[in-house]
């Protein structure tokens, strides 16, 4: 009976993604702060990676020009450069 309950708890942990949770961790402010900091660092790294990939796709050089965060601003900047070239 106890073995079946342990298997059930393991399946539930897997279903809810709770494989690395330690009992009582939610009540430890230092552990919570450390977990939040590591999650933020992981999110920031992922965001930087996506931004770099996006810049490569758009053909924006890594240095030399400011990077527009909005695609519409980038398109407007490109169009103004094209118009300036056509006027000359």
N, C-alpha and C positions, 0 to 999 in steps of 0.2 A: 504494500500500500504506500509506504513512504517513498519507495523507489519510483513508483508511478507518479507521485506528486512532484518529485524532483525533476523527472522528465518533462512533465507538464510545465513546470516553472521555467525550465530551460527553453522550451518552445515559445513560451510567452515572452521571455527576454529577447529571443531572436526576432520575434514578430514585431516588437516595439523598439528594437534597436538599443536595448539596455545591457549589452554584453559587458561593458566596462564600468558599470556603476557599482560603487561600494556603499554598503549600508551606512547611513548617518552622514554621508558626504554633504547632503543638502543643508545640514545644520552647521557646517564648518565654514565660517566666512572666508578664511584663507584659501581653502580648497575651492570654494565657489569663485573667488577672485582669480585664482590661478587658471581654472578651467575657462572662465570668460576671456581672460587675456590670451590663452592659447587659441581659442576659437576665433578671436578677433584677428590674431596674427595669420591664421590660416585663411580667413576671408580676405584680408588685405593682400596676401600673396596671390590668391586666386584672381582677385580683381586686377592686380597689376599684370598678371599673365594674360588675362582676357584683353586688357587695354593694349598690351604690346602686340598681341595677335591681330587686333583690330587695326592698329596703326600699320602693320605690315600689309594687311589686306587692302587698305586705302592707299598705300604707297607713300605714306608720310615718313619723311626721314626722321631718324632718331634724334638728331641734334640739328640746330640751325633755325628751325621754324617752330613757332608755338603750335601746340596741338589744340585743335578745336574739339570740345567735348560733344558738340551737337553736329549731327550730320548735315543739317540744313545750313549751319554757319560755314561748314567746310565747303559745301556745294556753292554757297554764295561767294566765298572767297575765291574758289576756282573760276566761277563765272566772271567775277570782276577782273581776274587776271586774263582770262580769255578775251574779254571785251577790250581791255587795255591793249592787248596784243593786236587785235583787229583794227583798232583806231589808228595805230601807228603806221 
